[in-house]
């Protein structure tokens, strides 16, 4: 692998560890530069929407592992219930099984909010109350699609993302930056506006890819599946193409 390229990882530190280790095993330098931070918000398990408690929802949909973590006070209630648990992707489904002790009955494909909505609609056949466990930032597509199909959706915000304090990068190498969300990409280029024309971006998912395209990045690859092996494949391919350029 070329020694003059650095892969910048912009997710939270712990979320980057596995990918960073895999890159280093392949001789690729990984640089931790988290462009997003998060914290769990208090939820005691009481009323969610007016007149509705947790058990009043036919399906509980999770957008991320942090959404699962934010429901810790009601793990036992979810484990014992007959509600359908829905996950936006495999990582979230694994968190549901590990923390709640049940397997998710619904896993989105593609792994987006829109994909999650369509998977629920297909599974249930007819409208039912749905709880959407999420962070403070969302595209709104999940709720839009669900309500268009007659579902009552209540939002439950159990964590929030916020921008960390960042200093501009001073790296001289050829740079590849991996982005998992529009908010991370937005902060990255706010702090490093001069890199928009030179850094190669790897977007995890079409939503982030659309955002990057909208702000005018010059070079971009979209990993259509967020699973680690496929993401690694996209990064290594991008590195190889940069070496040939």
Secondary structure, DSSP 8 states (H G I E B T S, - for coil): --SSEEEEE-S-HHHHHHHHHHHHHTT-EEEE----EEEE----S---BTTB-GGG-SEEEESSHHHHHTTGGGHHHHHHS--EEEESSHHHHHHHHHHHSS--SEE-SSSSHHHHHHHHHHHHSS---EEEEEES---SHHHHHHHHTT--EEEEEEEEEE----------SEEEEEESSHHHHHHHHHH-GGGTTT-EEEEESHHHHHHHHHTT-SEEEEESS-SHHHHHHHHHHHHHHHHH-
